[in-house]
Amino acid sequence: MAIDPKKHEMPTQDPKVRARNFKEVALGYSEEVAVAEANRCLNCKNQPCVSGCPVNIRIPEFIAKIKERDFEGAYKTISATSSLPAICGRVCPQESQCESKCTLGIKFEPVGIGRLERFVADRHNEFSNEKPDVAPANGHKVAVVGSGPSGLTLAGDLAKKGYDVTVYEALHTAGGVLVYGIPEFRLPKSIVKKEVETLKAIGVKRETNVVIGKTLTIDELFEMGFEAVYIGSGAGLPNFMNIPGEAYKGVFSANEFLTRSNLMKAYKDNPDTPIMRGNKVAVVGGGNVAMDAARTALRLGAEKVYIVYRRSMEELPARKEEVEHAEEEGIEFKLLINPVEILGYKNESDPRDPLNGFVTGIKCVKMELGAPDENGRRRPVPIANSEFTLDVDVVIMAIGTSPNPLIKNTTDGLEVNRRGGIIVNEAGLTSRSGVYAGGDAVTGAATVISAMGAGKIAAKAIDEYLSSK
């Protein structure tokens, strides 16, 4: 049977329609399309795709189950190594991981592994009423700081081995960046809630509204009987450019903008926590968070949304799919330009308030790509006498985040690097015995799947550590 050279398209909402609603953009494969896509898999003996997956999902095995229409068997194969399959199928950059290793991709388009994972997980969540097995207790207690993808992955892996695991979350809802950072149109919160409830069903406990480093310290967790602590608190401290005008009203970090929209439901009519909705919005940055912020601003009613990025499209770090979706929805990319000042005006009626002013535009300078930097990327260089003004009334800074310093400032003996990331060894062990860390708290802002991979590594190390005790 001839192999289709192209992966089956993912059906989506019409761009003109979806740009004004928060419903999920991608609609998912049907059974017939999923089976047809699975039949493109060559079932390679050496399984190169598995080596590209940070959580080592047995990819050819679950795809083979789809070919046989054993969809629940496919789900069980995935969930043996992944605690969050419905999430990974939506937000993981498969094109640079498992699919980049696909043998079929040498000659044709690779198998749509992520799309198949999503199909399998969604079908299980819709039709299966089977309760997961609960492992017998082994008598060991582990605390997890943060309920993002890294913490949830570790909690799930250890719970399956009989550990008494409690996850502490600073916000009122479990899920970390999955609920506050990723928009509803890309990752519905019902999906996150379902995955969290699955972990609860296998024994994972969770405590919300607990800020570790303030409500409780790491030392106090040990005093409560926990034998190991995993820090998966993410990177929630936003970065700014430190240019004039960043104090004007209408300047947001992407973190605040997305949290207000996603977690606090600012996108709804008459929300309890509204957000300033601009008519013309500039999002500074070129990663996935920038795409999320820009597309959210559009859905909140902006007439015009710009992505302002200092390099070219070739260097843009966001996923290709997210960039394509943004372009389809009408977002304009302003490339090779860099902001140097945010412009605004003061409301003199209240001179006591230094923040009392509003954005009227951003002054930018045109850039050109010069010699490569230490990471091999060509460094953007300003072009002399090229300044111009972009007319906007809201500016969103999406130029990265850093780990929150609260935990390291309240924990003795915890070593961090110059960027505030917790220093760990290859097993995720910190400079303190029994304290492990992973995900964005270590690396700074990265992908969901890399955070999950760090959680799996640390779970294995904690299991070995406590088993030896």
C-alpha positions as a Markdown table, in Angstrom:
| # | Residue | x | y | z |
|---|---|---|---|---|
| 1 | Met | 0.0 | 0.0 | 0.0 |
| 2 | Ala | 1.4 | 3.4 | -1.0 |
| 3 | Ile | 2.1 | 5.8 | 1.8 |
| 4 | Asp | 0.6 | 9.2 | 1.8 |
| 5 | Pro | 3.5 | 11.6 | 1.6 |
| 6 | Lys | 1.7 | 14.3 | 3.7 |
| 7 | Lys | 0.3 | 14.0 | 7.2 |
| 8 | His | -3.5 | 14.4 | 7.5 |
| 9 | Glu | -4.5 | 17.9 | 8.1 |
| 10 | Met | -5.8 | 18.9 | 11.5 |
| 11 | Pro | -9.3 | 20.4 | 11.1 |
| 12 | Thr | -9.6 | 23.9 | 12.6 |
| 13 | Gln | -12.1 | 26.7 | 13.2 |
| 14 | Asp | -12.2 | 29.2 | 10.3 |
| 15 | Pro | -9.6 | 31.9 | 11.1 |
| 16 | Lys | -12.1 | 34.8 | 10.8 |
| 17 | Val | -14.5 | 33.1 | 13.2 |
| 18 | Arg | -12.0 | 31.8 | 15.8 |
| 19 | Ala | -10.2 | 35.2 | 16.0 |
| 20 | Arg | -13.1 | 36.5 | 18.0 |
| 21 | Asn | -13.9 | 33.6 | 20.3 |
| 22 | Phe | -12.0 | 31.6 | 22.9 |
| 23 | Lys | -13.1 | 28.1 | 21.7 |
| 24 | Glu | -10.3 | 25.6 | 20.9 |
| 25 | Val | -8.8 | 26.3 | 17.4 |
| 26 | Ala | -7.9 | 22.7 | 16.5 |
| 27 | Leu | -10.9 | 20.4 | 16.3 |
| 28 | Gly | -9.1 | 17.0 | 16.5 |
| 29 | Tyr | -9.0 | 13.9 | 14.3 |
| 30 | Ser | -12.0 | 11.6 | 13.6 |
| 31 | Glu | -11.5 | 7.9 | 14.1 |
| 32 | Glu | -11.1 | 7.3 | 10.4 |
| 33 | Val | -8.5 | 10.0 | 9.9 |
| 34 | Ala | -6.6 | 8.8 | 13.0 |
| 35 | Val | -6.4 | 5.3 | 11.7 |
| 36 | Ala | -5.3 | 6.6 | 8.3 |
| 37 | Glu | -2.6 | 8.7 | 9.8 |
| 38 | Ala | -1.5 | 5.8 | 12.0 |
| 39 | Asn | -1.1 | 3.6 | 8.9 |
| 40 | Arg | 1.6 | 6.0 | 7.7 |
| 41 | Cys | 3.8 | 4.8 | 10.5 |
| 42 | Leu | 6.6 | 2.5 | 9.3 |
| 43 | Asn | 6.9 | 0.8 | 12.8 |
| 44 | Cys | 10.7 | 1.1 | 12.7 |
| 45 | Lys | 12.6 | -1.5 | 14.7 |
| 46 | Asn | 15.1 | 1.0 | 16.2 |
| 47 | Gln | 12.2 | 3.5 | 17.1 |
| 48 | Pro | 14.1 | 6.8 | 16.6 |
| 49 | Cys | 11.0 | 8.8 | 17.5 |
| 50 | Val | 11.1 | 7.5 | 21.1 |
| 51 | Ser | 14.6 | 8.9 | 21.5 |
| 52 | Gly | 13.2 | 12.3 | 20.6 |
| 53 | Cys | 10.5 | 12.2 | 23.4 |
| 54 | Pro | 11.6 | 13.6 | 26.8 |
| 55 | Val | 9.2 | 11.3 | 28.6 |
| 56 | Asn | 9.9 | 8.2 | 26.3 |
| 57 | Ile | 6.4 | 7.4 | 25.2 |
| 58 | Arg | 6.4 | 4.1 | 23.4 |
| 59 | Ile | 5.3 | 5.8 | 20.1 |
| 60 | Pro | 5.3 | 2.9 | 17.6 |
| 61 | Glu | 3.5 | 0.7 | 20.1 |
| 62 | Phe | 0.6 | 3.1 | 20.7 |
| 63 | Ile | 0.3 | 3.9 | 17.0 |
| 64 | Ala | 0.1 | 0.2 | 16.2 |
| 65 | Lys | -2.8 | 0.0 | 18.6 |
| 66 | Ile | -4.6 | 2.7 | 16.7 |
| 67 | Lys | -4.1 | 0.8 | 13.5 |
| 68 | Glu | -5.9 | -2.1 | 15.2 |
| 69 | Arg | -8.6 | 0.3 | 16.5 |
| 70 | Asp | -7.6 | -0.6 | 20.0 |
| 71 | Phe | -7.9 | 3.0 | 21.1 |
| 72 | Glu | -8.0 | 2.3 | 24.8 |
| 73 | Gly | -5.0 | 0.0 | 24.5 |
| 74 | Ala | -3.2 | 2.9 | 22.8 |
| 75 | Tyr | -4.1 | 5.2 | 25.8 |
| 76 | Lys | -2.8 | 2.7 | 28.3 |
| 77 | Thr | 0.5 | 2.5 | 26.4 |
| 78 | Ile | 0.9 | 6.3 | 26.4 |
| 79 | Ser | -0.2 | 6.7 | 30.0 |
| 80 | Ala | 2.4 | 4.2 | 31.1 |
| 81 | Thr | 5.0 | 6.9 | 30.7 |
| 82 | Ser | 3.1 | 10.1 | 30.4 |
| 83 | Ser | 0.7 | 11.5 | 33.1 |
| 84 | Leu | -0.6 | 14.3 | 30.8 |
| 85 | Pro | -1.3 | 12.9 | 27.3 |
| 86 | Ala | -4.2 | 15.1 | 26.4 |
| 87 | Ile | -2.1 | 18.1 | 27.2 |
| 88 | Cys | 1.1 | 16.9 | 25.5 |
| 89 | Gly | -0.9 | 16.2 | 22.3 |
| 90 | Arg | -1.9 | 19.8 | 22.2 |
| 91 | Val | 1.1 | 21.9 | 23.3 |
| 92 | Cys | 4.3 | 19.9 | 22.9 |
| 93 | Pro | 6.6 | 20.9 | 20.0 |
| 94 | Gln | 6.6 | 17.5 | 18.4 |
| 95 | Glu | 8.0 | 18.9 | 15.2 |
| 96 | Ser | 11.3 | 19.5 | 17.0 |
| 97 | Gln | 11.2 | 16.4 | 19.1 |
| 98 | Cys | 9.6 | 13.0 | 18.3 |
| 99 | Glu | 8.5 | 13.9 | 14.8 |
| 100 | Ser | 11.9 | 15.3 | 13.9 |
| 101 | Lys | 13.3 | 11.8 | 14.4 |
| 102 | Cys | 10.6 | 10.1 | 12.3 |
| 103 | Thr | 12.1 | 7.9 | 9.6 |
| 104 | Leu | 9.2 | 8.7 | 7.3 |
| 105 | Gly | 10.2 | 12.4 | 7.6 |
| 106 | Ile | 13.4 | 11.8 | 5.7 |
| 107 | Lys | 11.5 | 11.6 | 2.4 |
| 108 | Phe | 8.0 | 12.7 | 3.3 |
| 109 | Glu | 6.2 | 14.6 | 6.1 |
| 110 | Pro | 6.6 | 12.8 | 9.4 |
| 111 | Val | 3.8 | 10.9 | 11.1 |
| 112 | Gly | 1.5 | 13.3 | 13.0 |
| 113 | Ile | 2.5 | 11.8 | 16.4 |
| 114 | Gly | 1.2 | 14.7 | 18.5 |
| 115 | Arg | -2.2 | 14.7 | 16.7 |
| 116 | Leu | -2.5 | 10.9 | 17.3 |
| 117 | Glu | -1.7 | 11.3 | 21.0 |
| 118 | Arg | -4.3 | 14.0 | 21.3 |
| 119 | Phe | -6.9 | 11.8 | 19.6 |
| 120 | Val | -6.2 | 8.8 | 21.8 |
| 121 | Ala | -6.4 | 10.9 | 25.0 |
| 122 | Asp | -9.5 | 12.7 | 24.0 |
| 123 | Arg | -11.3 | 9.5 | 23.1 |
| 124 | His | -10.4 | 8.0 | 26.4 |
| 125 | Asn | -11.6 | 11.0 | 28.4 |
| 126 | Glu | -14.9 | 11.0 | 26.4 |
| 127 | Phe | -15.8 | 7.3 | 26.5 |
| 128 | Ser | -13.8 | 5.5 | 29.3 |
| 129 | Asn | -15.3 | 5.2 | 32.8 |
| 130 | Glu | -12.6 | 2.8 | 34.0 |
| 131 | Lys | -11.0 | 3.9 | 37.2 |
| 132 | Pro | -7.2 | 3.8 | 37.3 |
| 133 | Asp | -5.4 | 1.4 | 39.6 |
| 134 | Val | -4.2 | 2.7 | 42.9 |
| 135 | Ala | -0.8 | 1.3 | 44.0 |
| 136 | Pro | -0.4 | -0.1 | 47.6 |
| 137 | Ala | 1.2 | 2.4 | 49.9 |
| 138 | Asn | 4.9 | 2.1 | 50.5 |
| 139 | Gly | 5.1 | 4.3 | 53.6 |
| 140 | His | 7.1 | 7.2 | 52.1 |
| 141 | Lys | 5.9 | 10.8 | 51.9 |
| 142 | Val | 7.0 | 13.3 | 49.2 |
| 143 | Ala | 6.1 | 17.0 | 48.9 |
| 144 | Val | 5.9 | 18.7 | 45.5 |
| 145 | Val | 6.1 | 22.4 | 45.2 |
| 146 | Gly | 4.1 | 23.6 | 42.2 |
| 147 | Ser | 1.4 | 21.9 | 40.2 |
| 148 | Gly | 2.7 | 22.7 | 36.7 |
| 149 | Pro | 3.7 | 20.0 | 34.2 |
| 150 | Ser | 6.9 | 19.1 | 36.0 |
| 151 | Gly | 5.3 | 18.7 | 39.5 |
| 152 | Leu | 2.3 | 16.8 | 38.2 |
| 153 | Thr | 4.5 | 14.4 | 36.2 |
| 154 | Leu | 6.7 | 13.6 | 39.2 |
| 155 | Ala | 3.6 | 13.3 | 41.4 |
| 156 | Gly | 2.0 | 10.9 | 39.0 |
| 157 | Asp | 5.1 | 8.7 | 38.6 |
| 158 | Leu | 5.6 | 8.4 | 42.4 |
| 159 | Ala | 2.0 | 7.8 | 43.1 |
| 160 | Lys | 2.0 | 4.9 | 40.8 |
| 161 | Lys | 4.8 | 3.4 | 42.9 |
| 162 | Gly | 2.8 | 3.8 | 46.2 |
| 163 | Tyr | 4.2 | 7.1 | 47.5 |
| 164 | Asp | 2.1 | 9.4 | 49.6 |
| 165 | Val | 2.4 | 12.6 | 47.4 |
| 166 | Thr | 1.1 | 16.0 | 48.3 |
| 167 | Val | 1.3 | 18.8 | 45.7 |
| 168 | Tyr | 1.3 | 22.4 | 47.0 |
| 169 | Glu | 0.1 | 25.2 | 44.6 |
| 170 | Ala | 0.3 | 28.9 | 45.3 |
| 171 | Leu | -2.8 | 29.7 | 43.2 |
| 172 | His | -6.4 | 28.7 | 43.8 |
| 173 | Thr | -6.4 | 26.2 | 40.9 |
| 174 | Ala | -4.0 | 23.3 | 40.2 |
| 175 | Gly | -2.2 | 23.2 | 36.8 |
| 176 | Gly | 0.4 | 25.9 | 37.0 |
| 177 | Val | 1.3 | 27.4 | 33.6 |
| 178 | Leu | -1.2 | 25.0 | 32.0 |
| 179 | Val | -4.0 | 27.1 | 33.5 |
| 180 | Tyr | -2.6 | 30.6 | 33.9 |
| 181 | Gly | -0.3 | 30.8 | 30.9 |
| 182 | Ile | -1.7 | 28.8 | 28.0 |
| 183 | Pro | -5.0 | 30.3 | 26.5 |
| 184 | Glu | -8.3 | 28.4 | 26.4 |
| 185 | Phe | -8.3 | 28.4 | 22.6 |
| 186 | Arg | -5.0 | 26.4 | 22.6 |
| 187 | Leu | -5.6 | 24.3 | 25.8 |
| 188 | Pro | -9.1 | 24.1 | 27.2 |
| 189 | Lys | -9.0 | 24.3 | 31.0 |
| 190 | Ser | -11.5 | 21.3 | 31.1 |
| 191 | Ile | -8.7 | 19.2 | 29.7 |
| 192 | Val | -6.3 | 20.3 | 32.4 |
| 193 | Lys | -8.9 | 19.7 | 35.1 |
| 194 | Lys | -9.5 | 16.2 | 33.8 |
| 195 | Glu | -5.8 | 15.3 | 33.8 |
| 196 | Val | -5.5 | 16.7 | 37.4 |
| 197 | Glu | -8.5 | 14.7 | 38.5 |
| 198 | Thr | -6.9 | 11.5 | 37.0 |
| 199 | Leu | -3.9 | 12.1 | 39.2 |
| 200 | Lys | -6.2 | 12.6 | 42.2 |
| 201 | Ala | -7.8 | 9.3 | 41.5 |
| 202 | Ile | -4.5 | 7.5 | 41.8 |
| 203 | Gly | -3.9 | 9.1 | 45.2 |
| 204 | Val | -2.1 | 12.4 | 44.6 |
| 205 | Lys | -3.2 | 15.0 | 47.1 |
| 206 | Arg | -3.2 | 18.7 | 46.4 |
| 207 | Glu | -3.2 | 21.8 | 48.6 |
| 208 | Thr | -4.0 | 25.1 | 46.9 |
| 209 | Asn | -3.4 | 28.7 | 48.1 |
| 210 | Val | -0.2 | 27.6 | 49.7 |
| 211 | Val | 2.9 | 29.7 | 48.9 |
| 212 | Ile | 6.0 | 27.7 | 49.7 |
| 213 | Gly | 8.6 | 30.1 | 51.2 |
| 214 | Lys | 5.8 | 32.1 | 52.8 |
| 215 | Thr | 2.9 | 30.0 | 54.0 |
| 216 | Leu | 5.3 | 27.1 | 54.6 |
| 217 | Thr | 9.0 | 26.7 | 54.1 |
| 218 | Ile | 11.0 | 23.8 | 52.8 |
| 219 | Asp | 12.3 | 23.1 | 56.3 |
| 220 | Glu | 8.8 | 23.0 | 57.6 |
| 221 | Leu | 7.8 | 20.4 | 55.0 |
| 222 | Phe | 10.5 | 18.1 | 56.3 |
| 223 | Glu | 9.3 | 18.7 | 59.9 |
| 224 | Met | 5.8 | 17.6 | 58.7 |
| 225 | Gly | 7.2 | 14.2 | 57.9 |
| 226 | Phe | 8.0 | 14.5 | 54.2 |
| 227 | Glu | 11.2 | 12.6 | 53.4 |
| 228 | Ala | 11.9 | 14.4 | 50.0 |
| 229 | Val | 10.8 | 17.6 | 48.4 |
| 230 | Tyr | 10.6 | 18.4 | 44.7 |
| 231 | Ile | 10.6 | 22.0 | 43.6 |
| 232 | Gly | 8.7 | 22.5 | 40.4 |
| 233 | Ser | 7.6 | 26.1 | 41.0 |
| 234 | Gly | 8.2 | 27.3 | 37.4 |
| 235 | Ala | 9.5 | 30.6 | 36.3 |
| 236 | Gly | 6.8 | 33.2 | 37.1 |
| 237 | Leu | 9.0 | 36.3 | 37.5 |
| 238 | Pro | 8.5 | 38.4 | 34.3 |
| 239 | Asn | 11.4 | 40.1 | 32.5 |
| 240 | Phe | 11.2 | 43.7 | 31.2 |
| 241 | Met | 13.4 | 45.7 | 28.8 |
| 242 | Asn | 14.1 | 48.5 | 31.3 |
| 243 | Ile | 13.4 | 51.2 | 28.7 |
| 244 | Pro | 11.7 | 54.5 | 29.4 |
| 245 | Gly | 7.9 | 54.4 | 29.8 |
| 246 | Glu | 7.4 | 50.9 | 31.1 |
| 247 | Ala | 5.5 | 52.3 | 34.1 |
| 248 | Tyr | 2.7 | 53.7 | 31.9 |
| 249 | Lys | -0.8 | 52.1 | 32.3 |
| 250 | Gly | -1.3 | 49.8 | 29.4 |
| 251 | Val | 2.1 | 48.1 | 29.7 |
| 252 | Phe | 1.8 | 44.5 | 30.8 |
| 253 | Ser | 4.1 | 41.5 | 31.2 |
| 254 | Ala | 2.7 | 38.6 | 29.2 |
| 255 | Asn | 2.6 | 36.7 | 32.5 |
| 256 | Glu | 0.1 | 39.2 | 34.0 |
| 257 | Phe | -1.9 | 39.6 | 30.8 |
| 258 | Leu | -2.4 | 35.9 | 30.2 |
| 259 | Thr | -3.0 | 35.1 | 33.9 |
| 260 | Arg | -5.8 | 37.8 | 34.1 |
| 261 | Ser | -7.3 | 36.5 | 30.9 |
| 262 | Asn | -6.9 | 32.7 | 31.4 |
| 263 | Leu | -7.1 | 32.1 | 35.2 |
| 264 | Met | -9.1 | 35.1 | 36.2 |
| 265 | Lys | -11.5 | 34.9 | 33.2 |
| 266 | Ala | -11.1 | 38.5 | 32.1 |
| 267 | Tyr | -12.2 | 37.4 | 28.6 |
| 268 | Lys | -15.8 | 36.9 | 29.9 |
| 269 | Asp | -18.5 | 39.6 | 29.9 |
| 270 | Asn | -18.4 | 41.7 | 33.2 |
| 271 | Pro | -15.5 | 39.8 | 34.7 |
| 272 | Asp | -14.6 | 40.1 | 38.4 |
| 273 | Thr | -11.0 | 41.0 | 37.4 |
| 274 | Pro | -11.2 | 43.0 | 34.1 |
| 275 | Ile | -8.1 | 43.8 | 32.0 |
| 276 | Met | -7.4 | 46.8 | 29.8 |
| 277 | Arg | -8.4 | 45.9 | 26.3 |
| 278 | Gly | -6.4 | 47.9 | 23.7 |
| 279 | Asn | -7.5 | 48.9 | 20.3 |
| 280 | Lys | -4.0 | 48.6 | 18.9 |
| 281 | Val | -1.7 | 46.2 | 20.7 |
| 282 | Ala | 2.1 | 45.6 | 20.4 |
| 283 | Val | 3.5 | 42.3 | 21.8 |
| 284 | Val | 7.2 | 42.4 | 22.1 |
| 285 | Gly | 8.9 | 39.0 | 21.7 |
| 286 | Gly | 8.8 | 36.1 | 19.3 |
| 287 | Gly | 8.2 | 32.9 | 21.4 |
| 288 | Asn | 5.1 | 30.9 | 22.0 |
| 289 | Val | 4.1 | 33.1 | 24.9 |
| 290 | Ala | 4.2 | 36.1 | 22.5 |
| 291 | Met | 1.9 | 34.3 | 20.1 |
| 292 | Asp | -0.5 | 33.4 | 23.0 |
| 293 | Ala | -0.6 | 37.0 | 24.2 |
| 294 | Ala | -1.1 | 38.4 | 20.7 |
| 295 | Arg | -3.9 | 36.0 | 19.8 |
| 296 | Thr | -5.5 | 36.7 | 23.2 |
| 297 | Ala | -5.4 | 40.4 | 22.7 |
| 298 | Leu | -7.1 | 39.9 | 19.3 |
| 299 | Arg | -9.9 | 37.9 | 20.9 |
| 300 | Leu | -10.3 | 40.5 | 23.6 |
| 301 | Gly | -11.4 | 42.9 | 20.9 |
| 302 | Ala | -8.2 | 44.6 | 19.5 |
| 303 | Glu | -8.6 | 46.0 | 16.0 |
| 304 | Lys | -4.9 | 45.6 | 15.3 |
| 305 | Val | -2.2 | 43.4 | 16.9 |
| 306 | Tyr | 1.5 | 43.5 | 16.1 |
| 307 | Ile | 4.3 | 41.1 | 17.0 |
| 308 | Val | 7.4 | 43.2 | 17.5 |
| 309 | Tyr | 10.5 | 41.1 | 17.1 |
| 310 | Arg | 14.2 | 42.2 | 16.7 |
| 311 | Arg | 15.2 | 39.3 | 14.5 |
| 312 | Ser | 13.8 | 37.9 | 11.2 |
| 313 | Met | 11.1 | 35.2 | 10.7 |
| 314 | Glu | 13.8 | 32.5 | 10.4 |
| 315 | Glu | 15.0 | 33.1 | 13.9 |
| 316 | Leu | 11.5 | 33.4 | 15.4 |
| 317 | Pro | 11.5 | 30.8 | 18.3 |
| 318 | Ala | 7.7 | 30.1 | 18.3 |
| 319 | Arg | 6.3 | 26.9 | 16.9 |
| 320 | Lys | 5.6 | 27.1 | 13.2 |
| 321 | Glu | 2.0 | 26.1 | 13.8 |
| 322 | Glu | 1.4 | 28.9 | 16.2 |
| 323 | Val | 3.0 | 31.4 | 13.9 |
| 324 | Glu | 0.8 | 30.2 | 11.0 |
| 325 | His | -2.3 | 30.4 | 13.1 |
| 326 | Ala | -1.4 | 34.0 | 14.2 |
| 327 | Glu | -0.9 | 35.0 | 10.6 |
| 328 | Glu | -4.2 | 33.4 | 9.5 |
| 329 | Glu | -6.0 | 35.4 | 12.2 |
| 330 | Gly | -4.6 | 38.7 | 10.9 |
| 331 | Ile | -1.8 | 39.4 | 13.4 |
| 332 | Glu | 0.9 | 41.6 | 11.7 |
| 333 | Phe | 4.6 | 40.7 | 12.2 |
| 334 | Lys | 6.9 | 43.7 | 12.6 |
| 335 | Leu | 10.3 | 42.0 | 12.2 |
| 336 | Leu | 13.8 | 43.4 | 12.6 |
| 337 | Ile | 12.7 | 46.2 | 14.8 |
| 338 | Asn | 13.3 | 46.8 | 18.5 |
| 339 | Pro | 11.5 | 49.1 | 21.0 |
| 340 | Val | 13.7 | 51.8 | 22.7 |
| 341 | Glu | 11.0 | 53.8 | 24.5 |
| 342 | Ile | 7.3 | 53.5 | 25.3 |
| 343 | Leu | 5.5 | 56.8 | 24.7 |
| 344 | Gly | 2.5 | 58.1 | 26.6 |
| 345 | Tyr | 1.0 | 61.1 | 28.3 |
| 346 | Lys | 0.4 | 62.0 | 32.0 |
| 347 | Asn | -2.9 | 62.8 | 33.5 |
| 348 | Glu | -2.1 | 65.9 | 35.4 |
| 349 | Ser | -5.3 | 65.7 | 37.5 |
| 350 | Asp | -3.4 | 63.4 | 39.9 |
| 351 | Pro | 0.2 | 64.4 | 40.0 |
| 352 | Arg | 0.8 | 62.4 | 43.1 |
| 353 | Asp | 0.7 | 59.1 | 41.1 |
| 354 | Pro | 3.8 | 58.6 | 39.1 |
| 355 | Leu | 2.1 | 55.8 | 37.2 |
| 356 | Asn | -0.8 | 57.9 | 36.2 |
| 357 | Gly | -0.4 | 58.0 | 32.4 |
| 358 | Phe | -1.4 | 56.0 | 29.4 |
| 359 | Val | 0.4 | 54.4 | 26.4 |
| 360 | Thr | 0.2 | 56.2 | 23.1 |
| 361 | Gly | 2.9 | 54.4 | 21.1 |
| 362 | Ile | 6.3 | 52.8 | 21.1 |
| 363 | Lys | 9.4 | 54.3 | 19.6 |
| 364 | Cys | 11.3 | 51.6 | 17.7 |
| 365 | Val | 14.6 | 51.3 | 15.8 |
| 366 | Lys | 15.2 | 49.1 | 12.8 |
| 367 | Met | 17.6 | 46.3 | 13.1 |
| 368 | Glu | 19.9 | 44.2 | 10.9 |
| 369 | Leu | 21.5 | 40.8 | 11.7 |
| 370 | Gly | 25.2 | 40.9 | 12.4 |
| 371 | Ala | 27.7 | 38.3 | 13.5 |
| 372 | Pro | 26.5 | 35.2 | 15.4 |
| 373 | Asp | 26.4 | 35.4 | 19.3 |
| 374 | Glu | 27.6 | 32.7 | 21.7 |
| 375 | Asn | 24.6 | 30.5 | 20.9 |
| 376 | Gly | 25.2 | 30.7 | 17.1 |
| 377 | Arg | 22.3 | 33.1 | 16.5 |
| 378 | Arg | 23.0 | 36.2 | 14.4 |
| 379 | Arg | 23.0 | 39.2 | 16.8 |
| 380 | Pro | 20.6 | 42.0 | 15.9 |
| 381 | Val | 22.3 | 45.4 | 15.4 |
| 382 | Pro | 20.5 | 48.8 | 15.4 |
| 383 | Ile | 20.5 | 50.7 | 12.1 |
| 384 | Ala | 21.6 | 54.3 | 12.6 |
| 385 | Asn | 18.9 | 57.0 | 12.2 |
| 386 | Ser | 16.1 | 54.5 | 11.7 |
| 387 | Glu | 13.8 | 55.4 | 14.5 |
| 388 | Phe | 10.1 | 55.5 | 14.0 |
| 389 | Thr | 6.9 | 55.3 | 16.1 |
| 390 | Leu | 4.3 | 52.6 | 16.2 |
| 391 | Asp | 0.9 | 53.8 | 17.2 |
| 392 | Val | -0.5 | 51.5 | 20.0 |
| 393 | Asp | -2.3 | 51.9 | 23.2 |
| 394 | Val | -1.3 | 48.6 | 24.9 |
| 395 | Val | 2.2 | 47.0 | 25.1 |
| 396 | Ile | 2.8 | 43.5 | 26.2 |
| 397 | Met | 6.3 | 42.4 | 27.1 |
| 398 | Ala | 6.8 | 38.7 | 26.2 |
| 399 | Ile | 10.6 | 38.5 | 26.5 |
| 400 | Gly | 10.9 | 35.7 | 29.0 |
| 401 | Thr | 10.6 | 34.9 | 32.7 |
| 402 | Ser | 12.9 | 34.0 | 35.5 |
| 403 | Pro | 12.4 | 31.7 | 38.5 |
| 404 | Asn | 10.7 | 33.4 | 41.5 |
| 405 | Pro | 13.4 | 34.1 | 44.2 |
| 406 | Leu | 11.0 | 33.4 | 47.1 |
| 407 | Ile | 12.0 | 29.8 | 47.7 |
| 408 | Lys | 15.8 | 30.3 | 47.4 |
| 409 | Asn | 15.6 | 33.3 | 49.7 |
| 410 | Thr | 13.9 | 31.3 | 52.4 |
| 411 | Thr | 15.8 | 28.0 | 52.0 |
| 412 | Asp | 19.3 | 27.7 | 53.5 |
| 413 | Gly | 21.9 | 25.9 | 51.4 |
| 414 | Leu | 20.0 | 26.0 | 48.1 |
| 415 | Glu | 22.5 | 27.0 | 45.4 |
| 416 | Val | 21.2 | 29.0 | 42.4 |
| 417 | Asn | 22.9 | 30.3 | 39.2 |
| 418 | Arg | 23.2 | 34.0 | 38.2 |
| 419 | Arg | 19.7 | 33.9 | 36.6 |
| 420 | Gly | 18.1 | 32.5 | 39.7 |
| 421 | Gly | 17.7 | 29.0 | 38.5 |
| 422 | Ile | 18.2 | 26.3 | 41.0 |
| 423 | Ile | 21.4 | 24.3 | 40.4 |
| 424 | Val | 20.8 | 20.5 | 40.2 |
| 425 | Asn | 22.8 | 17.5 | 39.1 |
| 426 | Glu | 21.8 | 15.1 | 36.3 |
| 427 | Ala | 19.3 | 13.4 | 38.6 |
| 428 | Gly | 17.6 | 16.7 | 39.6 |
| 429 | Leu | 19.2 | 16.7 | 43.1 |
| 430 | Thr | 19.9 | 20.2 | 44.5 |
| 431 | Ser | 22.7 | 21.2 | 46.9 |
| 432 | Arg | 20.5 | 20.1 | 49.8 |
| 433 | Ser | 20.0 | 16.4 | 50.7 |
| 434 | Gly | 16.5 | 15.2 | 49.9 |
| 435 | Val | 15.6 | 18.4 | 47.9 |
| 436 | Tyr | 15.2 | 18.0 | 44.1 |
| 437 | Ala | 14.1 | 20.4 | 41.5 |
| 438 | Gly | 13.3 | 20.6 | 37.8 |
| 439 | Gly | 11.5 | 22.4 | 35.0 |
| 440 | Asp | 11.5 | 26.1 | 34.6 |
| 441 | Ala | 12.6 | 26.6 | 38.3 |
| 442 | Val | 16.0 | 25.2 | 37.0 |
| 443 | Thr | 16.2 | 26.1 | 33.4 |
| 444 | Gly | 14.1 | 29.3 | 33.2 |
| 445 | Ala | 11.1 | 29.4 | 30.8 |
| 446 | Ala | 11.1 | 26.3 | 28.5 |
| 447 | Thr | 8.6 | 23.8 | 27.1 |
| 448 | Val | 5.9 | 21.8 | 28.9 |
| 449 | Ile | 7.4 | 18.5 | 27.7 |
| 450 | Ser | 10.9 | 19.4 | 28.9 |
| 451 | Ala | 9.5 | 20.2 | 32.3 |
| 452 | Met | 7.7 | 16.8 | 32.3 |
| 453 | Gly | 11.0 | 15.1 | 31.3 |
| 454 | Ala | 12.7 | 16.7 | 34.3 |
| 455 | Gly | 9.9 | 15.5 | 36.6 |
| 456 | Lys | 10.4 | 12.0 | 35.4 |
| 457 | Ile | 14.1 | 12.1 | 35.9 |
| 458 | Ala | 13.7 | 13.4 | 39.5 |
| 459 | Ala | 10.9 | 10.9 | 40.3 |
| 460 | Lys | 13.3 | 8.0 | 39.4 |
| 461 | Ala | 16.0 | 9.6 | 41.6 |
| 462 | Ile | 13.7 | 10.2 | 44.5 |
| 463 | Asp | 12.4 | 6.6 | 44.3 |
| 464 | Glu | 16.0 | 5.3 | 44.4 |
| 465 | Tyr | 16.9 | 7.6 | 47.2 |
| 466 | Leu | 13.9 | 6.7 | 49.5 |
| 467 | Ser | 14.1 | 3.0 | 48.5 |
| 468 | Ser | 17.6 | 2.9 | 49.8 |
| 469 | Lys | 16.5 | 4.3 | 53.1 |
